[in-house]
Amino acid sequence: MNIVRPTLVLNKTTCLQNIELMFEKAKRHKLLFRPHFKTHQSLVVGSWFKNLGVNCISVSSVSMAEFFANNGWNDITIAIPFNIHEVEELNKLTQTATINILADNITTVLSLKGKLTNETGIYIKISTGYNRTGISSISYTRIDALLEAIKLNPKLKFKGFLLHSGHSYKARSRNEVQNIQFNTIQKVSKLKRHYIKKYPDLKISTGDTPTCSISENYQGIDEIRPGNFVFYDLIQHAIGACNIDDIAVRMHCPVISKQPHRNEIIIYGGAIHFSKDWIQNIDGKPNFGRIVISKNNEKVLLRNSSYLYSLSQEHGILKVTSKEFKQINIGDIVEIIPVHSCLTAQAMGKYITTKGEEITMMRCI
C-alpha cells in the first residue's frame, strides 16, 4: 500500500474473526443475530455477514435503512426512536422490506395514525440504566398507554421491547459489564413475564457490544444487535470486551514534523479524521489513540506512556519517549489504534484492507 495521507486500514482477517465469533455466540445461545451496521456502513462488510447466513440487520437512521434496503437487505430495524418527519420515506421502505421502528412516547405513535400505507413493526424502547431514551422497565402505566395507542393503528404491529445498555461503555472491567448485564436481565425478565401472556410473540432485543462480547447470560433475551464489535477499538479494550489484537482498524498517518525539545511527533491526522473521543491515559490525561510503529520489519505497539495526546483539525501530536523519538522520522507512516472506531470510520467515509482493497461507506456511494 502507498499511504500518502491519513488512511483508515482494515485487517480483513481480524474483522472476519470478530464477525464469526459473534455469529457463533448468538447461535450457541439460540438468539436471533441482528447486527448493527452503523459502524462499518458498507456493502462489502455487510456481504461478509450475509455469507454466514445473516439476513436481519439494525441501522441508526432511515437513510441508512434506505441504503441497505436498496442493496438487498429486506429485514431492518431502525434502532433509534422514529423521526415523525420521515413517514413518507418509511412508507417507501415498507413497500419492499420488513421494517421495524421504535417509539417511547404516545405522540410518535399517534402521529402515524392514518399515515402508514404498509404494515410496520414497532418496538417499545426500554431504558434499563443508560437513560438516553426509553421508558423504565417498571413503568407499566406508560407502557400500557403506548400499547393501547399502537392498537389504534392497524398498520402497526407490536414486536416487543428493545433496549440498549449503553452505560456499559462507561465500564472499565469485565465484572462491571457482567453486573450491568445481570441487572438488565433482571429488569427485562420481569417485563417479559408481565406481558408475555397478553403478547405471546413479543421479543426482547438488546444490543451493546460490551455485554454481547463478555456475557454468557441471555436469559429472557431473544435477539442481539451489537455493532462496534465488527472493528472494536480502544474503548472496548479498556472495558475488557476485546484484546488489542481484536481491533481490526488502524489509522495510518504520515509524520510531518518533530519537536525535539518536547519529544513530540506531529502527524498528519487530526480531529476530522479521528473524531475527538478519548479515554483516560495512565497519566490521567486524554488519550486519543495508541501508537504502532514499524521496527525491523515488524509492527511494535508502544507502551501506554507513549500515545496520541492532542488533536486539532488536521494535526495530531504524539507524546513519546526520547528513544522512540529517535526511531520515528519525518515521512514515516505511523499507525494509530483509534479510541472509537464508529466515529473514526464515519469521519473517514471509506477504508482500505491490508490487501489494498478500497471499501466505500454509505455516504460515499
MARLOSE-16463 format. One record per residue (C-alpha): x, y, z; residue number from 1. Coordinates in steps of 0.05 Angstrom, whole numbers. Layout:
// MARLOSE-16463
REC      x      y      z seq
REC      X      Y      Z NUM
...
// end
This chain:
// MARLOSE-16463
REC      x      y      z seq
REC      0      0      0   1
REC     23     70    -17   2
REC     -2    114     41   3
REC      6    188     28   4
REC    -48    218     74   5
REC    -89    195    135   6
REC   -118    128    115   7
REC   -161     81    155   8
REC   -137     10    144   9
REC   -178    -52    159  10
REC   -150   -120    175  11
REC   -200   -164    139  12
REC   -177   -228    174  13
REC   -188   -198    243  14
REC   -255   -168    221  15
REC   -280   -235    195  16
REC   -259   -269    260  17
REC   -298   -218    301  18
REC   -360   -229    258  19
REC   -355   -304    261  20
REC   -345   -306    337  21
REC   -406   -262    350  22
REC   -447   -302    299  23
REC   -428   -367    334  24
REC   -444   -338    402  25
REC   -514   -318    380  26
REC   -523   -387    351  27
REC   -498   -420    415  28
REC   -549   -382    457  29
REC   -605   -391    406  30
REC   -610   -316    395  31
REC   -630   -280    331  32
REC   -568   -243    308  33
REC   -588   -175    281  34
REC   -521   -138    276  35
REC   -520    -62    276  36
REC   -489    -36    212  37
REC   -475     35    236  38
REC   -402     20    249  39
REC   -380     -4    181  40
REC   -437     24    137  41
REC   -410    -18     80  42
REC   -439    -65     28  43
REC   -374   -104     26  44
REC   -370   -116    101  45
REC   -445   -129    100  46
REC   -433   -185     50  47
REC   -386   -218    100  48
REC   -446   -224    147  49
REC   -491   -249     92  50
REC   -441   -303     75  51
REC   -454   -332    144  52
REC   -529   -332    134  53
REC   -545   -266    169  54
REC   -608   -235    138  55
REC   -632   -186    191  56
REC   -597   -121    208  57
REC   -603    -58    251  58
REC   -587     12    228  59
REC   -586     81    261  60
REC   -626    123    211  61
REC   -679    119    158  62
REC   -628    139    105  63
REC   -584     81    127  64
REC   -644     35    122  65
REC   -656     61     51  66
REC   -584     48     32  67
REC   -584    -24     54  68
REC   -655    -39     32  69
REC   -636    -15    -38  70
REC   -579    -64    -37  71
REC   -612   -129    -19  72
REC   -627   -125     56  73
REC   -702   -133     70  74
REC   -709   -143    145  75
REC   -686    -79    180  76
REC   -695    -49    249  77
REC   -684     26    253  78
REC   -655     27    323  79
REC   -669     99    343  80
REC   -736    130    363  81
REC   -773    144    299  82
REC   -769    214    270  83
REC   -841    232    253  84
REC   -818    277    194  85
REC   -796    215    155  86
REC   -863    179    146  87
REC   -861    185     70  88
REC   -792    153     68  89
REC   -815     99    116  90
REC   -875     82     71  91
REC   -828     74     11  92
REC   -785     27     51  93
REC   -843    -17     74  94
REC   -865    -28      2  95
REC   -808    -78     -8  96
REC   -777    -92     60  97
REC   -797   -112    131  98
REC   -782    -51    173  99
REC   -785    -43    248 100
REC   -786     25    282 101
REC   -780     47    355 102
REC   -822     92    399 103
REC   -820    112    472 104
REC   -878    162    472 105
REC   -951    166    451 106
REC   -940    228    409 107
REC   -898    190    359 108
REC   -946    132    355 109
REC  -1008    175    347 110
REC   -975    217    293 111
REC   -971    155    250 112
REC  -1046    141    251 113
REC  -1074    145    181 114
REC  -1006    159    151 115
REC   -975     90    144 116
REC   -990     54     78 117
REC   -960    -14     96 118
REC   -951    -58    156 119
REC   -895    -33    200 120
REC   -865    -67    260 121
REC   -856    -27    323 122
REC   -815    -38    386 123
REC   -824      0    451 124
REC   -757     28    472 125
REC   -740     10    544 126
REC   -686     42    587 127
REC   -650     -4    635 128
REC   -600     46    662 129
REC   -569     84    603 130
REC   -624    137    608 131
REC   -615    166    539 132
REC   -683    147    511 133
REC   -734     96    530 134
REC   -786     81    584 135
REC   -768     50    651 136
REC   -780    -25    650 137
REC   -827    -18    710 138
REC   -868     40    683 139
REC   -926     -6    666 140
REC   -976     51    663 141
REC   -935     87    609 142
REC   -922     22    571 143
REC   -996      3    574 144
REC  -1016     71    546 145
REC   -966     63    489 146
REC   -992     -7    474 147
REC  -1063     19    471 148
REC  -1041     74    423 149
REC  -1007     22    379 150
REC  -1071    -18    376 151
REC  -1107     42    346 152
REC  -1064     38    284 153
REC  -1080    -25    242 154
REC  -1014    -15    203 155
REC   -971    -21    266 156
REC   -951    -90    291 157
REC   -923    -93    362 158
REC   -859   -133    361 159
REC   -834   -127    432 160
REC   -785    -88    475 161
REC   -718    -61    452 162
REC   -662    -36    496 163
REC   -590    -13    492 164
REC   -547    -17    555 165
REC   -503     40    532 166
REC   -479     52    603 167
REC   -436    -10    593 168
REC   -389     35    552 169
REC   -370     71    616 170
REC   -350      6    650 171
REC   -276     -7    659 172
REC   -276    -80    677 173
REC   -309   -145    655 174
REC   -341   -151    723 175
REC   -375    -83    715 176
REC   -403   -106    648 177
REC   -427   -172    678 178
REC   -463   -133    733 179
REC   -496    -88    682 180
REC   -519   -149    642 181
REC   -545   -183    705 182
REC   -585   -121    725 183
REC   -611   -114    654 184
REC   -634   -186    652 185
REC   -669   -179    719 186
REC   -708   -120    692 187
REC   -727   -147    624 188
REC   -744   -216    650 189
REC   -794   -184    697 190
REC   -820   -141    640 191
REC   -828   -202    595 192
REC   -864   -242    648 193
REC   -913   -184    657 194
REC   -933   -180    583 195
REC   -919   -249    553 196
REC   -989   -278    565 197
REC  -1023   -219    530 198
REC   -969   -215    476 199
REC   -942   -286    468 200
REC   -899   -268    407 201
REC   -863   -209    438 202
REC   -788   -207    432 203
REC   -734   -176    476 204
REC   -678   -144    435 205
REC   -613   -118    465 206
REC   -552    -92    431 207
REC   -489    -63    463 208
REC   -422    -92    444 209
REC   -392    -97    515 210
REC   -447   -143    543 211
REC   -453   -181    478 212
REC   -377   -193    477 213
REC   -368   -211    550 214
REC   -432   -241    578 215
REC   -456   -312    571 216
REC   -522   -297    606 217
REC   -580   -282    559 218
REC   -639   -307    599 219
REC   -703   -277    572 220
REC   -668   -244    513 221
REC   -688   -264    442 222
REC   -644   -220    398 223
REC   -577   -185    400 224
REC   -556   -124    358 225
REC   -482   -108    372 226
REC   -447    -64    321 227
REC   -379    -39    345 228
REC   -352   -110    353 229
REC   -340   -115    279 230
REC   -280    -69    286 231
REC   -273    -59    362 232
REC   -229     -1    388 233
REC   -192     25    449 234
REC   -257     39    487 235
REC   -276    -35    481 236
REC   -205    -55    501 237
REC   -209    -11    563 238
REC   -275    -43    581 239
REC   -247   -113    572 240
REC   -292   -130    514 241
REC   -233   -146    468 242
REC   -158   -156    464 243
REC   -114   -106    427 244
REC   -106   -158    371 245
REC   -181   -160    362 246
REC   -183    -87    340 247
REC   -189    -91    264 248
REC   -176    -19    244 249
REC   -116     28    248 250
REC   -107     98    222 251
REC    -43    104    182 252
REC    -15    175    187 253
REC     47    209    157 254
REC     96    242    204 255
REC    102    315    184 256
REC    143    347    240 257
REC    186    333    301 258
REC    195    376    363 259
REC    257    351    398 260
REC    253    398    459 261
REC    185    366    476 262
REC    196    295    449 263
REC    134    306    407 264
REC    119    277    338 265
REC     69    314    294 266
REC     27    272    247 267
REC    -19    290    191 268
REC    -83    264    223 269
REC   -129    305    267 270
REC   -199    311    295 271
REC   -231    309    226 272
REC   -201    240    217 273
REC   -206    210    287 274
REC   -263    250    319 275
REC   -247    277    388 276
REC   -267    217    431 277
REC   -215    198    482 278
REC   -201    153    541 279
REC   -161    169    603 280
REC    -89    150    597 281
REC    -48    121    654 282
REC    -21    191    668 283
REC    -91    217    675 284
REC    -90    256    610 285
REC   -135    246    549 286
REC   -111    191    503 287
REC   -136    196    431 288
REC   -101    133    406 289
REC    -47     80    416 290
REC     15     83    372 291
REC     43     26    329 292
REC    109     35    293 293
REC    150     -8    245 294
REC    215    -34    274 295
REC    260    -84    239 296
REC    202   -100    191 297
REC    156   -116    250 298
REC     97    -77    279 299
REC    111    -54    350 300
REC     56    -28    396 301
REC     86     26    440 302
REC     73     27    515 303
REC     15     68    545 304
REC     65    122    564 305
REC     70    139    490 306
REC      4    159    458 307
REC    -34    207    413 308
REC    -47    261    465 309
REC    -72    321    426 310
REC   -115    334    364 311
REC   -132    396    325 312
REC   -167    398    258 313
REC   -111    367    215 314
REC    -55    357    265 315
REC    -43    302    316 316
REC     12    304    369 317
REC     45    241    394 318
REC     79    242    462 319
REC    136    192    460 320
REC    200    174    498 321
REC    268    201    478 322
REC    286    133    450 323
REC    222    128    409 324
REC    231    200    385 325
REC    297    179    352 326
REC    265    118    319 327
REC    209    158    285 328
REC    228    201    225 329
REC    193    253    183 330
REC    160    216    126 331
REC    148    153    166 332
REC     78    125    168 333
REC     55    111    239 334
REC     -7     71    257 335
REC    -57     95    308 336
REC   -107     49    341 337
REC   -170     92    347 338
REC   -209    104    410 339
REC   -277     99    376 340
REC   -279     61    311 341
REC   -351     80    294 342
REC   -337    155    293 343
REC   -269    146    261 344
REC   -299    106    204 345
REC   -355    157    197 346
REC   -304    214    195 347
REC   -263    180    141 348
REC   -321    155     98 349
REC   -280     97     70 350
REC   -225     49     87 351
REC   -178      1     54 352
REC   -160    -70     73 353
REC    -89    -92     88 354
REC    -91   -123     19 355
REC   -105    -55    -13 356
REC   -179    -65    -28 357
REC   -217      0    -21 358
REC   -283     -5     16 359
REC   -331     53      8 360
REC   -383     71     60 361
REC   -455     92     53 362
REC   -443    167     46 363
REC   -390    158     -8 364
REC   -432    116    -56 365
// end
